[in-house]
């Protein structure tokens, strides 16, 4: 088993932080404050540029990417690429 109970709990706290508070929170908790701030800025920009209908999708996407980068070290789109 790769994760201990503490790792699972930490990941659960990160995902709740991303969803309930702000995208980028899991990166900031890991010590990457700059990356967390960039994800939060991207989420805010998506909300402003895409409006009330599509804005939440951009907010959610920024949170997913931040969580993915925090847990695996890869951006979300890198999980879908075939490795050579």
GUVO-532608 format. One record per atom (N, C-alpha, C): residue number from 0; x, y, z; atom name. Coordinates in Angstrom, 1 decimal. Example, Ala and Ser with C-alpha at 12.3 -4.5 7.8 and 13.67 -1.06 7.14 Angstrom:
2
(rec 0; (13.2; -5.7; 7.8); 'N') (rec 0; (12.3; -4.5; 7.8); 'CA') (rec 0; (13.2; -3.3; 7.8); 'C') (rec 1; (12.8; -2.2; 7.1); 'N') (rec 1; (13.7; -1.1; 7.1); 'CA') (rec 1; (12.9; 0.0; 7.9); 'C') 
END
This chain:
84
(rec 0; (0.9; -1.2; 0.0); 'N') (rec 0; (0.0; 0.0; 0.0); 'CA') (rec 0; (0.9; 1.2; 0.0); 'C') (rec 1; (0.7; 2.1; -1.0); 'N') (rec 1; (1.6; 3.2; -1.1); 'CA') (rec 1; (1.4; 4.3; -0.1); 'C') (rec 2; (0.1; 4.6; 0.2); 'N') (rec 2; (-0.2; 5.7; 1.1); 'CA') (rec 2; (-0.5; 5.2; 2.5); 'C') (rec 3; (0.0; 5.9; 3.5); 'N') (rec 3; (-0.4; 5.6; 4.9); 'CA') (rec 3; (-1.7; 6.3; 5.2); 'C') (rec 4; (-2.3; 6.0; 6.3); 'N') (rec 4; (-3.6; 6.7; 6.7); 'CA') (rec 4; (-3.4; 8.2; 6.8); 'C') (rec 5; (-2.2; 8.6; 7.2); 'N') (rec 5; (-1.9; 10.0; 7.3); 'CA') (rec 5; (-1.8; 10.7; 5.9); 'C') (rec 6; (-1.3; 9.9; 4.9); 'N') (rec 6; (-1.3; 10.4; 3.5); 'CA') (rec 6; (-2.7; 10.6; 2.9); 'C') (rec 7; (-3.5; 9.6; 3.2); 'N') (rec 7; (-4.9; 9.6; 2.7); 'CA') (rec 7; (-5.6; 10.8; 3.4); 'C') (rec 8; (-5.4; 11.0; 4.7); 'N') (rec 8; (-6.1; 12.1; 5.4); 'CA') (rec 8; (-5.6; 13.4; 4.8); 'C') (rec 9; (-4.3; 13.5; 4.6); 'N') (rec 9; (-3.7; 14.8; 4.1); 'CA') (rec 9; (-4.3; 15.1; 2.7); 'C') (rec 10; (-4.4; 14.1; 1.9); 'N') (rec 10; (-5.0; 14.3; 0.5); 'CA') (rec 10; (-6.5; 14.6; 0.6); 'C') (rec 11; (-7.2; 14.1; 1.6); 'N') (rec 11; (-8.6; 14.4; 1.7); 'CA') (rec 11; (-8.8; 15.9; 2.2); 'C') (rec 12; (-7.9; 16.3; 3.0); 'N') (rec 12; (-7.9; 17.7; 3.5); 'CA') (rec 12; (-7.6; 18.7; 2.3); 'C') (rec 13; (-6.6; 18.2; 1.5); 'N') (rec 13; (-6.3; 19.1; 0.3); 'CA') (rec 13; (-7.4; 19.2; -0.7); 'C') (rec 14; (-8.1; 18.1; -1.0); 'N') (rec 14; (-9.2; 18.2; -1.9); 'CA') (rec 14; (-10.4; 19.0; -1.4); 'C') (rec 15; (-10.6; 18.9; -0.1); 'N') (rec 15; (-11.7; 19.7; 0.5); 'CA') (rec 15; (-11.3; 21.2; 0.4); 'C') (rec 16; (-10.0; 21.5; 0.7); 'N') (rec 16; (-9.5; 22.8; 0.6); 'CA') (rec 16; (-9.7; 23.4; -0.8); 'C') (rec 17; (-9.3; 22.6; -1.8); 'N') (rec 17; (-9.5; 23.0; -3.2); 'CA') (rec 17; (-10.9; 23.3; -3.5); 'C') (rec 18; (-11.8; 22.4; -3.1); 'N') (rec 18; (-13.2; 22.6; -3.5); 'CA') (rec 18; (-14.0; 23.6; -2.7); 'C') (rec 19; (-13.7; 23.7; -1.4); 'N') (rec 19; (-14.5; 24.5; -0.5); 'CA') (rec 19; (-13.9; 25.9; -0.3); 'C') (rec 20; (-12.6; 26.1; -0.4); 'N') (rec 20; (-12.0; 27.4; -0.1); 'CA') (rec 20; (-11.4; 28.1; -1.3); 'C') (rec 21; (-10.3; 27.6; -1.9); 'N') (rec 21; (-9.7; 28.2; -3.0); 'CA') (rec 21; (-8.8; 27.3; -3.8); 'C') (rec 22; (-8.9; 27.4; -5.1); 'N') (rec 22; (-7.9; 26.6; -5.9); 'CA') (rec 22; (-6.5; 27.1; -5.6); 'C') (rec 23; (-5.6; 26.1; -5.5); 'N') (rec 23; (-4.2; 26.5; -5.2); 'CA') (rec 23; (-3.8; 26.2; -3.7); 'C') (rec 24; (-4.8; 25.9; -2.9); 'N') (rec 24; (-4.6; 25.8; -1.5); 'CA') (rec 24; (-3.7; 24.6; -1.2); 'C') (rec 25; (-3.9; 23.5; -1.9); 'N') (rec 25; (-3.0; 22.3; -1.7); 'CA') (rec 25; (-1.6; 22.5; -2.0); 'C') (rec 26; (-1.3; 23.3; -3.1); 'N') (rec 26; (0.1; 23.7; -3.4); 'CA') (rec 26; (0.7; 24.6; -2.3); 'C') (rec 27; (-0.1; 25.5; -1.8); 'N') (rec 27; (0.4; 26.4; -0.8); 'CA') (rec 27; (0.7; 25.6; 0.5); 'C') (rec 28; (-0.2; 24.6; 0.8); 'N') (rec 28; (0.0; 23.8; 2.0); 'CA') (rec 28; (1.3; 23.0; 1.9); 'C') (rec 29; (1.6; 22.6; 0.6); 'N') (rec 29; (2.9; 21.9; 0.4); 'CA') (rec 29; (4.1; 22.7; 0.4); 'C') (rec 30; (3.9; 24.1; 0.4); 'N') (rec 30; (5.1; 25.0; 0.5); 'CA') (rec 30; (5.3; 25.7; -0.9); 'C') (rec 31; (4.5; 25.4; -1.9); 'N') (rec 31; (4.6; 26.0; -3.2); 'CA') (rec 31; (3.6; 27.2; -3.2); 'C') (rec 32; (3.9; 28.2; -2.5); 'N') (rec 32; (3.0; 29.4; -2.4); 'CA') (rec 32; (2.8; 30.1; -3.7); 'C') (rec 33; (3.9; 30.2; -4.5); 'N') (rec 33; (3.9; 30.8; -5.8); 'CA') (rec 33; (2.9; 30.0; -6.7); 'C') (rec 34; (3.1; 28.7; -6.8); 'N') (rec 34; (2.2; 27.9; -7.6); 'CA') (rec 34; (0.8; 28.0; -7.2); 'C') (rec 35; (0.6; 28.0; -5.9); 'N') (rec 35; (-0.8; 28.1; -5.3); 'CA') (rec 35; (-1.4; 29.5; -5.7); 'C') (rec 36; (-0.6; 30.5; -5.6); 'N') (rec 36; (-1.1; 31.9; -6.0); 'CA') (rec 36; (-1.5; 31.9; -7.5); 'C') (rec 37; (-0.6; 31.3; -8.3); 'N') (rec 37; (-0.9; 31.3; -9.7); 'CA') (rec 37; (-2.2; 30.5; -10.1); 'C') (rec 38; (-2.4; 29.4; -9.4); 'N') (rec 38; (-3.7; 28.7; -9.6); 'CA') (rec 38; (-4.9; 29.5; -9.2); 'C') (rec 39; (-4.7; 30.2; -8.0); 'N') (rec 39; (-5.8; 31.0; -7.6); 'CA') (rec 39; (-6.1; 32.2; -8.5); 'C') (rec 40; (-5.0; 32.8; -9.0); 'N') (rec 40; (-5.2; 33.8; -10.0); 'CA') (rec 40; (-5.8; 33.4; -11.3); 'C') (rec 41; (-5.5; 32.2; -11.7); 'N') (rec 41; (-6.1; 31.6; -12.9); 'CA') (rec 41; (-7.6; 31.3; -12.7); 'C') (rec 42; (-7.9; 30.9; -11.5); 'N') (rec 42; (-9.3; 30.6; -11.2); 'CA') (rec 42; (-10.1; 31.9; -11.2); 'C') (rec 43; (-9.6; 32.9; -10.6); 'N') (rec 43; (-10.2; 34.2; -10.5); 'CA') (rec 43; (-10.4; 34.8; -11.9); 'C') (rec 44; (-9.3; 34.7; -12.8); 'N') (rec 44; (-9.4; 35.2; -14.1); 'CA') (rec 44; (-10.5; 34.4; -14.9); 'C') (rec 45; (-10.5; 33.1; -14.7); 'N') (rec 45; (-11.5; 32.3; -15.5); 'CA') (rec 45; (-12.9; 32.8; -15.1); 'C') (rec 46; (-13.1; 33.0; -13.8); 'N') (rec 46; (-14.4; 33.5; -13.3); 'CA') (rec 46; (-14.8; 34.8; -13.9); 'C') (rec 47; (-13.8; 35.7; -14.0); 'N') (rec 47; (-14.1; 37.0; -14.6); 'CA') (rec 47; (-14.3; 37.0; -16.1); 'C') (rec 48; (-13.5; 36.2; -16.8); 'N') (rec 48; (-13.5; 36.2; -18.2); 'CA') (rec 48; (-14.7; 35.3; -18.8); 'C') (rec 49; (-15.0; 34.2; -18.1); 'N') (rec 49; (-16.0; 33.3; -18.6); 'CA') (rec 49; (-17.4; 33.6; -18.1); 'C') (rec 50; (-17.5; 34.4; -17.1); 'N') (rec 50; (-18.8; 34.8; -16.7); 'CA') (rec 50; (-19.4; 33.8; -15.7); 'C') (rec 51; (-20.7; 34.1; -15.3); 'N') (rec 51; (-21.3; 33.3; -14.3); 'CA') (rec 51; (-21.7; 31.8; -14.8); 'C') (rec 52; (-21.7; 31.6; -16.1); 'N') (rec 52; (-22.1; 30.3; -16.5); 'CA') (rec 52; (-20.9; 29.3; -16.6); 'C') (rec 53; (-19.9; 29.8; -17.3); 'N') (rec 53; (-18.7; 29.0; -17.5); 'CA') (rec 53; (-17.6; 29.2; -16.5); 'C') (rec 54; (-17.7; 30.3; -15.8); 'N') (rec 54; (-16.7; 30.6; -14.8); 'CA') (rec 54; (-16.4; 29.6; -13.7); 'C') (rec 55; (-17.5; 29.0; -13.2); 'N') (rec 55; (-17.2; 27.9; -12.2); 'CA') (rec 55; (-16.5; 26.7; -12.8); 'C') (rec 56; (-16.6; 26.4; -14.1); 'N') (rec 56; (-15.9; 25.3; -14.7); 'CA') (rec 56; (-14.4; 25.7; -14.7); 'C') (rec 57; (-14.0; 26.9; -15.0); 'N') (rec 57; (-12.6; 27.3; -14.9); 'CA') (rec 57; (-12.1; 27.3; -13.5); 'C') (rec 58; (-12.9; 27.6; -12.5); 'N') (rec 58; (-12.5; 27.6; -11.1); 'CA') (rec 58; (-12.3; 26.1; -10.7); 'C') (rec 59; (-13.2; 25.2; -11.1); 'N') (rec 59; (-13.0; 23.8; -10.8); 'CA') (rec 59; (-11.8; 23.2; -11.5); 'C') (rec 60; (-11.5; 23.6; -12.8); 'N') (rec 60; (-10.4; 23.1; -13.5); 'CA') (rec 60; (-9.1; 23.5; -12.8); 'C') (rec 61; (-9.0; 24.8; -12.4); 'N') (rec 61; (-7.8; 25.3; -11.7); 'CA') (rec 61; (-7.6; 24.5; -10.4); 'C') (rec 62; (-8.7; 24.2; -9.7); 'N') (rec 62; (-8.6; 23.4; -8.4); 'CA') (rec 62; (-8.1; 22.0; -8.7); 'C') (rec 63; (-8.6; 21.4; -9.8); 'N') (rec 63; (-8.2; 20.0; -10.1); 'CA') (rec 63; (-6.7; 20.0; -10.5); 'C') (rec 64; (-6.3; 20.9; -11.3); 'N') (rec 64; (-4.9; 21.0; -11.7); 'CA') (rec 64; (-4.0; 21.2; -10.5); 'C') (rec 65; (-4.4; 22.1; -9.6); 'N') (rec 65; (-3.6; 22.3; -8.4); 'CA') (rec 65; (-3.5; 21.0; -7.5); 'C') (rec 66; (-4.6; 20.4; -7.3); 'N') (rec 66; (-4.6; 19.1; -6.5); 'CA') (rec 66; (-3.7; 18.1; -7.2); 'C') (rec 67; (-3.9; 17.9; -8.5); 'N') (rec 67; (-3.1; 16.9; -9.2); 'CA') (rec 67; (-1.6; 17.2; -9.1); 'C') (rec 68; (-1.2; 18.5; -9.3); 'N') (rec 68; (0.2; 18.8; -9.2); 'CA') (rec 68; (0.7; 18.6; -7.7); 'C') (rec 69; (-0.1; 18.9; -6.8); 'N') (rec 69; (0.3; 18.7; -5.4); 'CA') (rec 69; (0.5; 17.2; -5.0); 'C') (rec 70; (-0.4; 16.4; -5.5); 'N') (rec 70; (-0.4; 14.9; -5.1); 'CA') (rec 70; (0.6; 14.1; -6.0); 'C') (rec 71; (0.6; 14.4; -7.3); 'N') (rec 71; (1.4; 13.6; -8.2); 'CA') (rec 71; (2.7; 14.2; -8.7); 'C') (rec 72; (2.7; 15.6; -8.7); 'N') (rec 72; (3.8; 16.3; -9.3); 'CA') (rec 72; (3.6; 16.6; -10.7); 'C') (rec 73; (2.4; 16.2; -11.3); 'N') (rec 73; (2.1; 16.4; -12.7); 'CA') (rec 73; (0.9; 17.3; -12.8); 'C') (rec 74; (0.9; 18.1; -13.9); 'N') (rec 74; (-0.4; 18.8; -14.2); 'CA') (rec 74; (-1.4; 17.8; -14.7); 'C') (rec 75; (-2.7; 18.2; -14.6); 'N') (rec 75; (-3.8; 17.3; -14.9); 'CA') (rec 75; (-3.7; 16.7; -16.3); 'C') (rec 76; (-3.3; 17.6; -17.3); 'N') (rec 76; (-3.3; 17.1; -18.7); 'CA') (rec 76; (-2.1; 16.1; -18.9); 'C') (rec 77; (-1.1; 16.1; -18.1); 'N') (rec 77; (0.0; 15.1; -18.2); 'CA') (rec 77; (-0.4; 13.7; -17.9); 'C') (rec 78; (-1.5; 13.5; -17.2); 'N') (rec 78; (-2.0; 12.2; -16.9); 'CA') (rec 78; (-2.6; 11.5; -18.1); 'C') (rec 79; (-3.0; 12.3; -19.1); 'N') (rec 79; (-3.6; 11.7; -20.2); 'CA') (rec 79; (-2.7; 11.5; -21.4); 'C') (rec 80; (-1.5; 11.9; -21.3); 'N') (rec 80; (-0.5; 11.8; -22.4); 'CA') (rec 80; (0.1; 10.4; -22.3); 'C') (rec 81; (0.4; 9.8; -23.5); 'N') (rec 81; (1.1; 8.5; -23.5); 'CA') (rec 81; (2.6; 8.8; -23.3); 'C') (rec 82; (3.2; 8.1; -22.4); 'N') (rec 82; (4.7; 8.2; -22.3); 'CA') (rec 82; (5.4; 7.5; -23.3); 'C') (rec 83; (6.6; 8.0; -23.7); 'N') (rec 83; (7.4; 7.4; -24.8); 'CA') (rec 83; (8.2; 6.3; -24.3); 'C') 
END
